[in-house]
Each structure stands twice: as structure tokens, then as C-alpha cells.
Amino acid sequence: MTQVVEILQYRLKAGSGERFHTIMQEHSVPLHNQAGLVVLEYGLSLHASDAYYLMRLFDGVDEMEQVLHHFYHSSAWRAGPRAEIVALIEESHRVVLPYKNGTLPLVD
């Protein structure tokens, strides 16, 4: 089975980058960890103070969809950081890539 990496990119409301990062550090990522999700990396983008990314690792696309469904429907997420996180996001994009042998695909 090929593992996959999900990369989420967010364009945040103006001036909210630092607040979003604090919520991620103090609430969202710990909640991910408690739920057994693997967060590879997250943070503010180097190109803009209100651009953000989150990278997560899964054992496959089907597993990813099941785990995320369970996570986003949990009371811990819904009663936790969900409302504040969603309120700060203007736009989001998602890409899912294969993660073979512990690396992302490279162009030859």
C-alpha cells in the first residue's frame, strides 16, 4: 500500500496569520495527535504572512478519507478549535500525493 501526503494550503483573513498559527500549535495539532493523525509539518508560508500550510500523512487514500471523516465529525473537533479556525480561512486548497519510500515524488 502506498502512503499518501495531504497538503492543505490556506489563504487566511488579512492580519490573522499569527493567531491562526497559535490556534494550530495550542489546539488543532494536539487534537490531531490525540486522534492518531500524523502531522508532518505546518506553519506560516515564507511568501506571505497570511498564507498557511498543513501536511498530514496517511496509509492510503481510503484510510485518509475514513480518518478525516471521523476526526471532523468528532465532538472534540466540533466543540474545540473548529469554529475559530474556519472563521479565519478565506480560501483553501488540497492536494494529495503519493509518499513512496518516505519521500514525495520527484521529477527525473
C-alpha positions as CSV (number, residue, x, y, z in Angstrom):
1,M,0.0,0.0,0.0
2,T,1.3,3.4,-0.9
3,Q,1.1,6.1,1.8
4,V,-0.1,9.5,0.8
5,V,0.6,13.0,2.0
6,E,-2.2,15.5,2.1
7,I,-1.1,19.1,1.7
8,L,-3.6,21.8,2.7
9,Q,-2.9,25.4,1.8
10,Y,-4.9,28.2,3.3
11,R,-5.3,31.9,2.4
12,L,-6.2,33.5,5.7
13,K,-8.1,36.7,6.5
14,A,-5.8,39.7,6.5
15,G,-3.7,40.0,9.6
16,S,-4.8,36.6,11.1
17,G,-1.7,34.5,10.3
18,E,-0.1,34.6,13.8
19,R,-3.5,34.0,15.5
20,F,-4.1,31.0,13.2
21,H,-0.7,29.6,14.0
22,T,-1.3,29.9,17.7
23,I,-4.6,28.0,17.4
24,M,-2.9,25.3,15.3
25,Q,0.0,24.9,17.8
26,E,-2.1,25.0,21.0
27,H,-5.3,23.3,20.0
28,S,-5.5,21.8,16.5
29,V,-2.3,19.9,16.2
30,P,-2.5,18.4,19.7
31,L,-6.1,17.3,18.8
32,H,-4.8,15.7,15.6
33,N,-2.1,13.9,17.6
34,Q,-4.7,12.7,20.2
35,A,-6.8,11.3,17.4
36,G,-3.8,9.4,15.9
37,L,-3.3,11.6,12.9
38,V,0.2,12.2,11.7
39,V,1.0,15.8,11.1
40,L,4.3,16.1,9.2
41,E,4.6,19.9,9.1
42,Y,2.5,23.0,9.5
43,G,3.1,26.7,9.6
44,L,3.1,30.1,8.0
45,S,4.3,30.2,4.5
46,L,7.5,32.1,3.7
47,H,5.9,34.1,0.9
48,A,3.0,35.8,2.8
49,S,2.1,36.4,6.4
50,D,-1.5,35.2,5.9
51,A,-0.7,32.0,3.9
52,Y,-0.5,28.8,5.8
53,Y,0.1,25.1,5.2
54,L,-0.7,21.8,6.9
55,M,0.9,18.4,5.8
56,R,-0.5,15.1,7.0
57,L,0.5,11.5,6.3
58,F,-1.9,8.6,5.8
59,D,-1.7,4.9,4.9
60,G,-3.7,5.4,1.7
61,V,-6.5,7.4,0.2
62,D,-9.3,5.2,1.7
63,E,-7.7,5.4,5.1
64,M,-7.3,9.1,4.8
65,E,-11.0,9.7,4.0
66,Q,-12.1,7.5,6.8
67,V,-9.8,9.0,9.4
68,L,-10.6,12.6,8.4
69,H,-14.4,11.9,8.4
70,H,-14.1,10.6,11.9
71,F,-11.9,13.4,13.0
72,Y,-14.0,16.2,11.5
73,H,-17.2,14.7,12.9
74,S,-15.9,14.3,16.4
75,S,-17.2,16.3,19.3
76,A,-13.6,17.2,20.3
77,W,-13.1,19.0,16.9
78,R,-16.6,20.5,16.7
79,A,-16.6,21.8,20.3
80,G,-12.9,22.6,20.0
81,P,-11.0,24.8,17.6
82,R,-13.2,24.3,14.5
83,A,-15.2,27.5,14.6
84,E,-12.3,29.8,15.2
85,I,-10.2,28.1,12.5
86,V,-12.9,28.1,9.9
87,A,-13.6,31.8,10.6
88,L,-10.1,32.7,9.8
89,I,-9.8,30.9,6.4
90,E,-10.6,32.9,3.3
91,E,-9.7,30.1,0.8
92,S,-8.3,26.6,1.0
93,H,-6.7,24.2,-1.5
94,R,-5.9,20.5,-1.1
95,V,-3.5,18.2,-2.9
96,V,-2.9,14.5,-2.2
97,L,0.4,13.0,-3.3
98,P,1.9,9.5,-3.1
99,Y,4.6,9.1,-0.4
100,K,6.8,6.2,-1.5
101,N,9.8,5.1,0.5
102,G,9.4,8.1,2.8
103,T,9.7,10.7,0.0
104,L,7.4,12.7,-2.2
105,P,7.7,12.1,-6.0
106,L,10.4,14.0,-7.8
107,V,10.7,14.8,-11.5
108,D,13.5,12.8,-13.1
